[in-house]
Amino acid sequence: TPYTFGQDPIPGVNLYRNTKAKFVMANGGNSLPCAMAKYNAKTGQFIHITSDNEFSQIMRETRVMKK
């Protein structure tokens, strides 16, 4: 998918149809639905991003990294 950033360290985990995942649609609902989670490879901890502020901050950081 062109919407994946980086390498997927946990390919067996899917956010789609996951009741804990919060999907966000930017541009007044005109953009593609997007969900996000953080994974700590050292501890195996998987955290769903549900805060709008944290989601926006990570998206801004990702855009900067991609440039």
mmCIF file as Biopython writes it, N, C-alpha, C and O atoms, coordinates in Angstrom:
data_model
#
loop_
_atom_site.group_PDB
_atom_site.id
_atom_site.type_symbol
_atom_site.label_atom_id
_atom_site.label_alt_id
_atom_site.label_comp_id
_atom_site.label_asym_id
_atom_site.label_entity_id
_atom_site.label_seq_id
_atom_site.pdbx_PDB_ins_code
_atom_site.Cartn_x
_atom_site.Cartn_y
_atom_site.Cartn_z
_atom_site.occupancy
_atom_site.B_iso_or_equiv
_atom_site.auth_seq_id
_atom_site.auth_asym_id
_atom_site.pdbx_PDB_model_num
ATOM 1   N N  . THR A ? 1  ? 0.825   -1.187  0.000  1.0 0.0 1  A 1 
ATOM 2   C CA . THR A ? 1  ? 0.000   0.000   0.000  1.0 0.0 1  A 1 
ATOM 3   C C  . THR A ? 1  ? 0.871   1.253   0.000  1.0 0.0 1  A 1 
ATOM 4   O O  . THR A ? 1  ? 1.901   1.280   0.673  1.0 0.0 1  A 1 
ATOM 5   N N  . PRO A ? 2  ? 0.488   2.264   -0.723 1.0 0.0 2  A 1 
ATOM 6   C CA . PRO A ? 2  ? 1.292   3.497   -0.742 1.0 0.0 2  A 1 
ATOM 7   C C  . PRO A ? 2  ? 1.150   4.313   0.537  1.0 0.0 2  A 1 
ATOM 8   O O  . PRO A ? 2  ? 1.829   5.327   0.699  1.0 0.0 2  A 1 
ATOM 9   N N  . TYR A ? 3  ? 0.283   3.887   1.442  1.0 0.0 3  A 1 
ATOM 10  C CA . TYR A ? 3  ? 0.031   4.640   2.661  1.0 0.0 3  A 1 
ATOM 11  C C  . TYR A ? 3  ? 0.755   4.071   3.866  1.0 0.0 3  A 1 
ATOM 12  O O  . TYR A ? 3  ? 0.498   4.496   4.993  1.0 0.0 3  A 1 
ATOM 13  N N  . THR A ? 4  ? 1.649   3.123   3.657  1.0 0.0 4  A 1 
ATOM 14  C CA . THR A ? 4  ? 2.429   2.551   4.744  1.0 0.0 4  A 1 
ATOM 15  C C  . THR A ? 4  ? 3.754   3.287   4.829  1.0 0.0 4  A 1 
ATOM 16  O O  . THR A ? 4  ? 4.444   3.450   3.823  1.0 0.0 4  A 1 
ATOM 17  N N  . PHE A ? 5  ? 4.111   3.731   6.025  1.0 0.0 5  A 1 
ATOM 18  C CA . PHE A ? 5  ? 5.370   4.432   6.227  1.0 0.0 5  A 1 
ATOM 19  C C  . PHE A ? 5  ? 6.307   3.521   6.997  1.0 0.0 5  A 1 
ATOM 20  O O  . PHE A ? 5  ? 5.954   3.044   8.076  1.0 0.0 5  A 1 
ATOM 21  N N  . GLY A ? 6  ? 7.486   3.271   6.467  1.0 0.0 6  A 1 
ATOM 22  C CA . GLY A ? 6  ? 8.458   2.421   7.142  1.0 0.0 6  A 1 
ATOM 23  C C  . GLY A ? 6  ? 8.162   0.948   6.922  1.0 0.0 6  A 1 
ATOM 24  O O  . GLY A ? 6  ? 7.367   0.575   6.059  1.0 0.0 6  A 1 
ATOM 25  N N  . GLN A ? 7  ? 8.816   0.125   7.718  1.0 0.0 7  A 1 
ATOM 26  C CA . GLN A ? 7  ? 8.686   -1.322  7.614  1.0 0.0 7  A 1 
ATOM 27  C C  . GLN A ? 7  ? 7.729   -1.815  8.694  1.0 0.0 7  A 1 
ATOM 28  O O  . GLN A ? 7  ? 7.787   -1.333  9.825  1.0 0.0 7  A 1 
ATOM 29  N N  . ASP A ? 8  ? 6.864   -2.748  8.379  1.0 0.0 8  A 1 
ATOM 30  C CA . ASP A ? 8  ? 5.876   -3.256  9.326  1.0 0.0 8  A 1 
ATOM 31  C C  . ASP A ? 8  ? 6.519   -4.316  10.221 1.0 0.0 8  A 1 
ATOM 32  O O  . ASP A ? 8  ? 6.818   -5.414  9.751  1.0 0.0 8  A 1 
ATOM 33  N N  . PRO A ? 9  ? 6.737   -4.004  11.515 1.0 0.0 9  A 1 
ATOM 34  C CA . PRO A ? 9  ? 7.375   -4.967  12.414 1.0 0.0 9  A 1 
ATOM 35  C C  . PRO A ? 9  ? 6.412   -6.038  12.917 1.0 0.0 9  A 1 
ATOM 36  O O  . PRO A ? 9  ? 6.846   -7.041  13.483 1.0 0.0 9  A 1 
ATOM 37  N N  . ILE A ? 10 ? 5.116   -5.837  12.720 1.0 0.0 10 A 1 
ATOM 38  C CA . ILE A ? 10 ? 4.114   -6.804  13.188 1.0 0.0 10 A 1 
ATOM 39  C C  . ILE A ? 10 ? 3.067   -7.024  12.090 1.0 0.0 10 A 1 
ATOM 40  O O  . ILE A ? 10 ? 1.932   -6.563  12.215 1.0 0.0 10 A 1 
ATOM 41  N N  . PRO A ? 11 ? 3.441   -7.718  11.028 1.0 0.0 11 A 1 
ATOM 42  C CA . PRO A ? 11 ? 2.533   -7.874  9.893  1.0 0.0 11 A 1 
ATOM 43  C C  . PRO A ? 11 ? 1.261   -8.653  10.231 1.0 0.0 11 A 1 
ATOM 44  O O  . PRO A ? 11 ? 0.281   -8.566  9.490  1.0 0.0 11 A 1 
ATOM 45  N N  . GLY A ? 12 ? 1.250   -9.404  11.319 1.0 0.0 12 A 1 
ATOM 46  C CA . GLY A ? 12 ? 0.065   -10.172 11.697 1.0 0.0 12 A 1 
ATOM 47  C C  . GLY A ? 12 ? -1.006  -9.344  12.382 1.0 0.0 12 A 1 
ATOM 48  O O  . GLY A ? 12 ? -2.097  -9.848  12.649 1.0 0.0 12 A 1 
ATOM 49  N N  . VAL A ? 13 ? -0.715  -8.079  12.671 1.0 0.0 13 A 1 
ATOM 50  C CA . VAL A ? 13 ? -1.683  -7.211  13.347 1.0 0.0 13 A 1 
ATOM 51  C C  . VAL A ? 13 ? -2.325  -6.297  12.314 1.0 0.0 13 A 1 
ATOM 52  O O  . VAL A ? 13 ? -1.636  -5.626  11.547 1.0 0.0 13 A 1 
ATOM 53  N N  . ASN A ? 14 ? -3.643  -6.280  12.304 1.0 0.0 14 A 1 
ATOM 54  C CA . ASN A ? 14 ? -4.379  -5.467  11.343 1.0 0.0 14 A 1 
ATOM 55  C C  . ASN A ? 14 ? -5.264  -4.481  12.096 1.0 0.0 14 A 1 
ATOM 56  O O  . ASN A ? 14 ? -6.002  -4.885  12.994 1.0 0.0 14 A 1 
ATOM 57  N N  . LEU A ? 15 ? -5.208  -3.209  11.752 1.0 0.0 15 A 1 
ATOM 58  C CA . LEU A ? 15 ? -6.056  -2.211  12.392 1.0 0.0 15 A 1 
ATOM 59  C C  . LEU A ? 15 ? -7.464  -2.212  11.804 1.0 0.0 15 A 1 
ATOM 60  O O  . LEU A ? 15 ? -8.423  -1.824  12.471 1.0 0.0 15 A 1 
ATOM 61  N N  . TYR A ? 16 ? -7.581  -2.648  10.558 1.0 0.0 16 A 1 
ATOM 62  C CA . TYR A ? 16 ? -8.889  -2.711  9.911  1.0 0.0 16 A 1 
ATOM 63  C C  . TYR A ? 16 ? -9.762  -3.731  10.631 1.0 0.0 16 A 1 
ATOM 64  O O  . TYR A ? 16 ? -9.314  -4.845  10.901 1.0 0.0 16 A 1 
ATOM 65  N N  . ARG A ? 17 ? -10.983 -3.370  10.941 1.0 0.0 17 A 1 
ATOM 66  C CA . ARG A ? 17 ? -11.953 -4.199  11.670 1.0 0.0 17 A 1 
ATOM 67  C C  . ARG A ? 17 ? -11.539 -4.490  13.105 1.0 0.0 17 A 1 
ATOM 68  O O  . ARG A ? 17 ? -12.080 -5.400  13.734 1.0 0.0 17 A 1 
ATOM 69  N N  . ASN A ? 18 ? -10.599 -3.736  13.621 1.0 0.0 18 A 1 
ATOM 70  C CA . ASN A ? 18 ? -10.192 -3.861  15.017 1.0 0.0 18 A 1 
ATOM 71  C C  . ASN A ? 18 ? -11.002 -2.836  15.810 1.0 0.0 18 A 1 
ATOM 72  O O  . ASN A ? 18 ? -10.916 -1.637  15.546 1.0 0.0 18 A 1 
ATOM 73  N N  . THR A ? 19 ? -11.782 -3.303  16.774 1.0 0.0 19 A 1 
ATOM 74  C CA . THR A ? 19 ? -12.683 -2.402  17.501 1.0 0.0 19 A 1 
ATOM 75  C C  . THR A ? 19 ? -11.940 -1.377  18.349 1.0 0.0 19 A 1 
ATOM 76  O O  . THR A ? 19 ? -12.524 -0.363  18.731 1.0 0.0 19 A 1 
ATOM 77  N N  . LYS A ? 20 ? -10.669 -1.618  18.652 1.0 0.0 20 A 1 
ATOM 78  C CA . LYS A ? 20 ? -9.889  -0.661  19.439 1.0 0.0 20 A 1 
ATOM 79  C C  . LYS A ? 20 ? -9.275  0.439   18.576 1.0 0.0 20 A 1 
ATOM 80  O O  . LYS A ? 20 ? -8.841  1.465   19.099 1.0 0.0 20 A 1 
ATOM 81  N N  . ALA A ? 21 ? -9.236  0.237   17.279 1.0 0.0 21 A 1 
ATOM 82  C CA . ALA A ? 21 ? -8.631  1.217   16.377 1.0 0.0 21 A 1 
ATOM 83  C C  . ALA A ? 21 ? -9.596  2.371   16.131 1.0 0.0 21 A 1 
ATOM 84  O O  . ALA A ? 21 ? -10.790 2.165   15.912 1.0 0.0 21 A 1 
ATOM 85  N N  . LYS A ? 22 ? -9.059  3.585   16.170 1.0 0.0 22 A 1 
ATOM 86  C CA . LYS A ? 22 ? -9.848  4.781   15.875 1.0 0.0 22 A 1 
ATOM 87  C C  . LYS A ? 22 ? -9.423  5.288   14.503 1.0 0.0 22 A 1 
ATOM 88  O O  . LYS A ? 22 ? -8.263  5.648   14.302 1.0 0.0 22 A 1 
ATOM 89  N N  . PHE A ? 23 ? -10.349 5.316   13.572 1.0 0.0 23 A 1 
ATOM 90  C CA . PHE A ? 23 ? -10.063 5.804   12.232 1.0 0.0 23 A 1 
ATOM 91  C C  . PHE A ? 23 ? -10.417 7.280   12.131 1.0 0.0 23 A 1 
ATOM 92  O O  . PHE A ? 23 ? -11.439 7.726   12.653 1.0 0.0 23 A 1 
ATOM 93  N N  . VAL A ? 24 ? -9.559  8.029   11.453 1.0 0.0 24 A 1 
ATOM 94  C CA . VAL A ? 24 ? -9.729  9.465   11.270 1.0 0.0 24 A 1 
ATOM 95  C C  . VAL A ? 24 ? -9.761  9.748   9.774  1.0 0.0 24 A 1 
ATOM 96  O O  . VAL A ? 24 ? -9.008  9.154   9.003  1.0 0.0 24 A 1 
ATOM 97  N N  . MET A ? 25 ? -10.638 10.660  9.375  1.0 0.0 25 A 1 
ATOM 98  C CA . MET A ? 25 ? -10.698 11.084  7.978  1.0 0.0 25 A 1 
ATOM 99  C C  . MET A ? 25 ? -10.478 12.590  7.938  1.0 0.0 25 A 1 
ATOM 100 O O  . MET A ? 25 ? -11.293 13.355  8.454  1.0 0.0 25 A 1 
ATOM 101 N N  . ALA A ? 26 ? -9.381  13.012  7.326  1.0 0.0 26 A 1 
ATOM 102 C CA . ALA A ? 26 ? -9.038  14.437  7.236  1.0 0.0 26 A 1 
ATOM 103 C C  . ALA A ? 26 ? -9.889  15.123  6.171  1.0 0.0 26 A 1 
ATOM 104 O O  . ALA A ? 26 ? -10.687 14.485  5.485  1.0 0.0 26 A 1 
ATOM 105 N N  . ASN A ? 27 ? -9.706  16.415  6.051  1.0 0.0 27 A 1 
ATOM 106 C CA . ASN A ? 27 ? -10.378 17.228  5.024  1.0 0.0 27 A 1 
ATOM 107 C C  . ASN A ? 27 ? -11.897 17.090  5.076  1.0 0.0 27 A 1 
ATOM 108 O O  . ASN A ? 27 ? -12.553 16.934  4.046  1.0 0.0 27 A 1 
ATOM 109 N N  . GLY A ? 28 ? -12.440 17.149  6.279  1.0 0.0 28 A 1 
ATOM 110 C CA . GLY A ? 28 ? -13.893 17.088  6.427  1.0 0.0 28 A 1 
ATOM 111 C C  . GLY A ? 28 ? -14.501 15.769  6.010  1.0 0.0 28 A 1 
ATOM 112 O O  . GLY A ? 28 ? -15.663 15.715  5.606  1.0 0.0 28 A 1 
ATOM 113 N N  . GLY A ? 29 ? -13.722 14.699  6.106  1.0 0.0 29 A 1 
ATOM 114 C CA . GLY A ? 29 ? -14.219 13.374  5.737  1.0 0.0 29 A 1 
ATOM 115 C C  . GLY A ? 29 ? -14.005 13.018  4.286  1.0 0.0 29 A 1 
ATOM 116 O O  . GLY A ? 29 ? -14.510 11.994  3.825  1.0 0.0 29 A 1 
ATOM 117 N N  . ASN A ? 30 ? -13.263 13.841  3.545  1.0 0.0 30 A 1 
ATOM 118 C CA . ASN A ? 30 ? -13.016 13.574  2.128  1.0 0.0 30 A 1 
ATOM 119 C C  . ASN A ? 30 ? -11.755 12.755  1.882  1.0 0.0 30 A 1 
ATOM 120 O O  . ASN A ? 30 ? -11.561 12.243  0.779  1.0 0.0 30 A 1 
ATOM 121 N N  . SER A ? 31 ? -10.895 12.624  2.888  1.0 0.0 31 A 1 
ATOM 122 C CA . SER A ? 31 ? -9.661  11.853  2.726  1.0 0.0 31 A 1 
ATOM 123 C C  . SER A ? 31 ? -9.901  10.386  3.078  1.0 0.0 31 A 1 
ATOM 124 O O  . SER A ? 31 ? -10.956 10.020  3.596  1.0 0.0 31 A 1 
ATOM 125 N N  . LEU A ? 32 ? -8.910  9.567   2.789  1.0 0.0 32 A 1 
ATOM 126 C CA . LEU A ? 32 ? -8.998  8.146   3.123  1.0 0.0 32 A 1 
ATOM 127 C C  . LEU A ? 32 ? -8.995  7.951   4.639  1.0 0.0 32 A 1 
ATOM 128 O O  . LEU A ? 32 ? -8.306  8.683   5.349  1.0 0.0 32 A 1 
ATOM 129 N N  . PRO A ? 33 ? -9.756  6.974   5.147  1.0 0.0 33 A 1 
ATOM 130 C CA . PRO A ? 33 ? -9.724  6.681   6.579  1.0 0.0 33 A 1 
ATOM 131 C C  . PRO A ? 33 ? -8.329  6.205   6.981  1.0 0.0 33 A 1 
ATOM 132 O O  . PRO A ? 33 ? -7.696  5.434   6.260  1.0 0.0 33 A 1 
ATOM 133 N N  . CYS A ? 34 ? -7.863  6.664   8.119  1.0 0.0 34 A 1 
ATOM 134 C CA . CYS A ? 34 ? -6.518  6.333   8.574  1.0 0.0 34 A 1 
ATOM 135 C C  . CYS A ? 34 ? -6.566  6.000   10.062 1.0 0.0 34 A 1 
ATOM 136 O O  . CYS A ? 34 ? -7.168  6.734   10.846 1.0 0.0 34 A 1 
ATOM 137 N N  . ALA A ? 35 ? -5.936  4.900   10.448 1.0 0.0 35 A 1 
ATOM 138 C CA . ALA A ? 35 ? -5.802  4.530   11.859 1.0 0.0 35 A 1 
ATOM 139 C C  . ALA A ? 35 ? -4.318  4.397   12.151 1.0 0.0 35 A 1 
ATOM 140 O O  . ALA A ? 35 ? -3.514  4.191   11.242 1.0 0.0 35 A 1 
ATOM 141 N N  . MET A ? 36 ? -3.960  4.517   13.423 1.0 0.0 36 A 1 
ATOM 142 C CA . MET A ? 36 ? -2.550  4.507   13.780 1.0 0.0 36 A 1 
ATOM 143 C C  . MET A ? 36 ? -2.350  3.789   15.110 1.0 0.0 36 A 1 
ATOM 144 O O  . MET A ? 36 ? -3.210  3.816   15.990 1.0 0.0 36 A 1 
ATOM 145 N N  . ALA A ? 37 ? -1.198  3.152   15.227 1.0 0.0 37 A 1 
ATOM 146 C CA . ALA A ? 37 ? -0.811  2.512   16.485 1.0 0.0 37 A 1 
ATOM 147 C C  . ALA A ? 37 ? 0.697   2.604   16.613 1.0 0.0 37 A 1 
ATOM 148 O O  . ALA A ? 37 ? 1.405   2.781   15.621 1.0 0.0 37 A 1 
ATOM 149 N N  . LYS A ? 38 ? 1.186   2.483   17.842 1.0 0.0 38 A 1 
ATOM 150 C CA . LYS A ? 38 ? 2.630   2.459   18.093 1.0 0.0 38 A 1 
ATOM 151 C C  . LYS A ? 38 ? 2.992   1.079   18.618 1.0 0.0 38 A 1 
ATOM 152 O O  . LYS A ? 38 ? 2.245   0.471   19.385 1.0 0.0 38 A 1 
ATOM 153 N N  . TYR A ? 39 ? 4.155   0.597   18.189 1.0 0.0 39 A 1 
ATOM 154 C CA . TYR A ? 39 ? 4.635   -0.713  18.615 1.0 0.0 39 A 1 
ATOM 155 C C  . TYR A ? 39 ? 6.051   -0.566  19.139 1.0 0.0 39 A 1 
ATOM 156 O O  . TYR A ? 39 ? 6.914   0.004   18.470 1.0 0.0 39 A 1 
ATOM 157 N N  . ASN A ? 40 ? 6.290   -1.085  20.347 1.0 0.0 40 A 1 
ATOM 158 C CA . ASN A ? 40 ? 7.622   -1.078  20.942 1.0 0.0 40 A 1 
ATOM 159 C C  . ASN A ? 40 ? 8.218   -2.469  20.748 1.0 0.0 40 A 1 
ATOM 160 O O  . ASN A ? 40 ? 7.784   -3.426  21.388 1.0 0.0 40 A 1 
ATOM 161 N N  . ALA A ? 41 ? 9.210   -2.582  19.866 1.0 0.0 41 A 1 
ATOM 162 C CA . ALA A ? 41 ? 9.805   -3.878  19.544 1.0 0.0 41 A 1 
ATOM 163 C C  . ALA A ? 41 ? 10.524  -4.498  20.735 1.0 0.0 41 A 1 
ATOM 164 O O  . ALA A ? 41 ? 10.605  -5.722  20.841 1.0 0.0 41 A 1 
ATOM 165 N N  . LYS A ? 42 ? 11.047  -3.664  21.634 1.0 0.0 42 A 1 
ATOM 166 C CA . LYS A ? 42 ? 11.766  -4.194  22.800 1.0 0.0 42 A 1 
ATOM 167 C C  . LYS A ? 42 ? 10.829  -4.859  23.798 1.0 0.0 42 A 1 
ATOM 168 O O  . LYS A ? 42 ? 11.159  -5.900  24.365 1.0 0.0 42 A 1 
ATOM 169 N N  . THR A ? 43 ? 9.661   -4.261  24.013 1.0 0.0 43 A 1 
ATOM 170 C CA . THR A ? 43 ? 8.729   -4.780  25.018 1.0 0.0 43 A 1 
ATOM 171 C C  . THR A ? 43 ? 7.565   -5.553  24.416 1.0 0.0 43 A 1 
ATOM 172 O O  . THR A ? 43 ? 6.872   -6.284  25.123 1.0 0.0 43 A 1 
ATOM 173 N N  . GLY A ? 44 ? 7.346   -5.396  23.113 1.0 0.0 44 A 1 
ATOM 174 C CA . GLY A ? 44 ? 6.202   -6.027  22.466 1.0 0.0 44 A 1 
ATOM 175 C C  . GLY A ? 44 ? 4.898   -5.283  22.725 1.0 0.0 44 A 1 
ATOM 176 O O  . GLY A ? 44 ? 3.820   -5.782  22.404 1.0 0.0 44 A 1 
ATOM 177 N N  . GLN A ? 45 ? 4.997   -4.089  23.305 1.0 0.0 45 A 1 
ATOM 178 C CA . GLN A ? 45 ? 3.806   -3.308  23.634 1.0 0.0 45 A 1 
ATOM 179 C C  . GLN A ? 45 ? 3.213   -2.671  22.377 1.0 0.0 45 A 1 
ATOM 180 O O  . GLN A ? 45 ? 3.925   -2.074  21.569 1.0 0.0 45 A 1 
ATOM 181 N N  . PHE A ? 46 ? 1.908   -2.810  22.233 1.0 0.0 46 A 1 
ATOM 182 C CA . PHE A ? 46 ? 1.161   -2.290  21.094 1.0 0.0 46 A 1 
ATOM 183 C C  . PHE A ? 46 ? 0.123   -1.310  21.631 1.0 0.0 46 A 1 
ATOM 184 O O  . PHE A ? 46 ? -0.722  -1.689  22.441 1.0 0.0 46 A 1 
ATOM 185 N N  . ILE A ? 47 ? 0.179   -0.046  21.185 1.0 0.0 47 A 1 
ATOM 186 C CA . ILE A ? 47 ? -0.711  0.986   21.703 1.0 0.0 47 A 1 
ATOM 187 C C  . ILE A ? 47 ? -1.483  1.624   20.551 1.0 0.0 47 A 1 
ATOM 188 O O  . ILE A ? 47 ? -0.888  2.134   19.602 1.0 0.0 47 A 1 
ATOM 189 N N  . HIS A ? 48 ? -2.807  1.590   20.643 1.0 0.0 48 A 1 
ATOM 190 C CA . HIS A ? 48 ? -3.645  2.274   19.658 1.0 0.0 48 A 1 
ATOM 191 C C  . HIS A ? 48 ? -3.608  3.772   19.926 1.0 0.0 48 A 1 
ATOM 192 O O  . HIS A ? 48 ? -3.674  4.200   21.078 1.0 0.0 48 A 1 
ATOM 193 N N  . ILE A ? 49 ? -3.503  4.560   18.879 1.0 0.0 49 A 1 
ATOM 194 C CA . ILE A ? 49 ? -3.545  6.017   19.005 1.0 0.0 49 A 1 
ATOM 195 C C  . ILE A ? 49 ? -5.014  6.430   18.900 1.0 0.0 49 A 1 
ATOM 196 O O  . ILE A ? 49 ? -5.645  6.255   17.857 1.0 0.0 49 A 1 
ATOM 197 N N  . THR A ? 50 ? -5.546  6.979   19.989 1.0 0.0 50 A 1 
ATOM 198 C CA . THR A ? 50 ? -6.952  7.381   19.992 1.0 0.0 50 A 1 
ATOM 199 C C  . THR A ? 50 ? -7.131  8.876   20.207 1.0 0.0 50 A 1 
ATOM 200 O O  . THR A ? 50 ? -8.221  9.405   19.987 1.0 0.0 50 A 1 
ATOM 201 N N  . SER A ? 51 ? -6.089  9.558   20.629 1.0 0.0 51 A 1 
ATOM 202 C CA . SER A ? 51 ? -6.162  10.996  20.868 1.0 0.0 51 A 1 
ATOM 203 C C  . SER A ? 51 ? -5.985  11.757  19.556 1.0 0.0 51 A 1 
ATOM 204 O O  . SER A ? 51 ? -5.033  11.520  18.813 1.0 0.0 51 A 1 
ATOM 205 N N  . ASP A ? 52 ? -6.908  12.669  19.283 1.0 0.0 52 A 1 
ATOM 206 C CA . ASP A ? 52 ? -6.795  13.477  18.062 1.0 0.0 52 A 1 
ATOM 207 C C  . ASP A ? 52 ? -5.501  14.281  18.035 1.0 0.0 52 A 1 
ATOM 208 O O  . ASP A ? 52 ? -4.875  14.417  16.984 1.0 0.0 52 A 1 
ATOM 209 N N  . ASN A ? 53 ? -5.100  14.814  19.185 1.0 0.0 53 A 1 
ATOM 210 C CA . ASN A ? 53 ? -3.874  15.614  19.245 1.0 0.0 53 A 1 
ATOM 211 C C  . ASN A ? 53 ? -2.644  14.771  18.943 1.0 0.0 53 A 1 
ATOM 212 O O  . ASN A ? 53 ? -1.782  15.191  18.171 1.0 0.0 53 A 1 
ATOM 213 N N  . GLU A ? 54 ? -2.549  13.586  19.542 1.0 0.0 54 A 1 
ATOM 214 C CA . GLU A ? 54 ? -1.392  12.722  19.293 1.0 0.0 54 A 1 
ATOM 215 C C  . GLU A ? 54 ? -1.381  12.252  17.844 1.0 0.0 54 A 1 
ATOM 216 O O  . GLU A ? 54 ? -0.321  12.189  17.221 1.0 0.0 54 A 1 
ATOM 217 N N  . PHE A ? 55 ? -2.546  11.921  17.306 1.0 0.0 55 A 1 
ATOM 218 C CA . PHE A ? 55 ? -2.656  11.488  15.918 1.0 0.0 55 A 1 
ATOM 219 C C  . PHE A ? 55 ? -2.134  12.582  14.987 1.0 0.0 55 A 1 
ATOM 220 O O  . PHE A ? 55 ? -1.344  12.308  14.083 1.0 0.0 55 A 1 
ATOM 221 N N  . SER A ? 56 ? -2.579  13.822  15.209 1.0 0.0 56 A 1 
ATOM 222 C CA . SER A ? 56 ? -2.146  14.948  14.367 1.0 0.0 56 A 1 
ATOM 223 C C  . SER A ? 56 ? -0.649  15.189  14.476 1.0 0.0 56 A 1 
ATOM 224 O O  . SER A ? 56 ? 0.016   15.453  13.474 1.0 0.0 56 A 1 
ATOM 225 N N  . GLN A ? 57 ? -0.117  15.099  15.688 1.0 0.0 57 A 1 
ATOM 226 C CA . GLN A ? 57 ? 1.317   15.310  15.899 1.0 0.0 57 A 1 
ATOM 227 C C  . GLN A ? 57 ? 2.135   14.258  15.156 1.0 0.0 57 A 1 
ATOM 228 O O  . GLN A ? 57 ? 3.125   14.594  14.506 1.0 0.0 57 A 1 
ATOM 229 N N  . ILE A ? 58 ? 1.744   13.014  15.242 1.0 0.0 58 A 1 
ATOM 230 C CA . ILE A ? 58 ? 2.478   11.939  14.563 1.0 0.0 58 A 1 
ATOM 231 C C  . ILE A ? 58 ? 2.394   12.120  13.049 1.0 0.0 58 A 1 
ATOM 232 O O  . ILE A ? 58 ? 3.384   11.904  12.350 1.0 0.0 58 A 1 
ATOM 233 N N  . MET A ? 59 ? 1.235   12.512  12.534 1.0 0.0 59 A 1 
ATOM 234 C CA . MET A ? 59 ? 1.098   12.735  11.094 1.0 0.0 59 A 1 
ATOM 235 C C  . MET A ? 59 ? 2.016   13.861  10.622 1.0 0.0 59 A 1 
ATOM 236 O O  . MET A ? 59 ? 2.637   13.752  9.565  1.0 0.0 59 A 1 
ATOM 237 N N  . ARG A ? 60 ? 2.105   14.945  11.403 1.0 0.0 60 A 1 
ATOM 238 C CA . ARG A ? 60 ? 3.014   16.045  11.033 1.0 0.0 60 A 1 
ATOM 239 C C  . ARG A ? 60 ? 4.457   15.556  11.019 1.0 0.0 60 A 1 
ATOM 240 O O  . ARG A ? 60 ? 5.204   15.866  10.091 1.0 0.0 60 A 1 
ATOM 241 N N  . GLU A ? 61 ? 4.860   14.790  12.040 1.0 0.0 61 A 1 
ATOM 242 C CA . GLU A ? 61 ? 6.229   14.270  12.110 1.0 0.0 61 A 1 
ATOM 243 C C  . GLU A ? 61 ? 6.511   13.330  10.948 1.0 0.0 61 A 1 
ATOM 244 O O  . GLU A ? 61 ? 7.612   13.343  10.397 1.0 0.0 61 A 1 
ATOM 245 N N  . THR A ? 62 ? 5.539   12.522  10.570 1.0 0.0 62 A 1 
ATOM 246 C CA . THR A ? 62 ? 5.711   11.574  9.468  1.0 0.0 62 A 1 
ATOM 247 C C  . THR A ? 62 ? 5.889   12.314  8.148  1.0 0.0 62 A 1 
ATOM 248 O O  . THR A ? 62 ? 6.711   11.919  7.322  1.0 0.0 62 A 1 
ATOM 249 N N  . ARG A ? 63 ? 5.134   13.373  7.947  1.0 0.0 63 A 1 
ATOM 250 C CA . ARG A ? 63 ? 5.276   14.164  6.712  1.0 0.0 63 A 1 
ATOM 251 C C  . ARG A ? 63 ? 6.666   14.772  6.615  1.0 0.0 63 A 1 
ATOM 252 O O  . ARG A ? 63 ? 7.256   14.803  5.535  1.0 0.0 63 A 1 
ATOM 253 N N  . VAL A ? 64 ? 7.192   15.254  7.733  1.0 0.0 64 A 1 
ATOM 254 C CA . VAL A ? 64 ? 8.536   15.839  7.754  1.0 0.0 64 A 1 
ATOM 255 C C  . VAL A ? 64 ? 9.570   14.764  7.450  1.0 0.0 64 A 1 
ATOM 256 O O  . VAL A ? 64 ? 10.504  15.010  6.687  1.0 0.0 64 A 1 
ATOM 257 N N  . MET A ? 65 ? 9.422   13.563  8.038  1.0 0.0 65 A 1 
ATOM 258 C CA . MET A ? 65 ? 10.371  12.465  7.808  1.0 0.0 65 A 1 
ATOM 259 C C  . MET A ? 65 ? 10.365  12.034  6.352  1.0 0.0 65 A 1 
ATOM 260 O O  . MET A ? 65 ? 11.413  11.682  5.810  1.0 0.0 65 A 1 
ATOM 261 N N  . LYS A ? 66 ? 9.204   12.054  5.710  1.0 0.0 66 A 1 
ATOM 262 C CA . LYS A ? 66 ? 9.076   11.563  4.342  1.0 0.0 66 A 1 
ATOM 263 C C  . LYS A ? 66 ? 9.736   12.481  3.329  1.0 0.0 66 A 1 
ATOM 264 O O  . LYS A ? 66 ? 10.128  12.021  2.257  1.0 0.0 66 A 1 
ATOM 265 N N  . LYS A ? 67 ? 9.872   13.783  3.637  1.0 0.0 67 A 1 
ATOM 266 C CA . LYS A ? 67 ? 10.446  14.759  2.694  1.0 0.0 67 A 1 
ATOM 267 C C  . LYS A ? 67 ? 11.895  14.511  2.412  1.0 0.0 67 A 1 
ATOM 268 O O  . LYS A ? 67 ? 12.508  15.248  1.641  1.0 0.0 67 A 1 
#
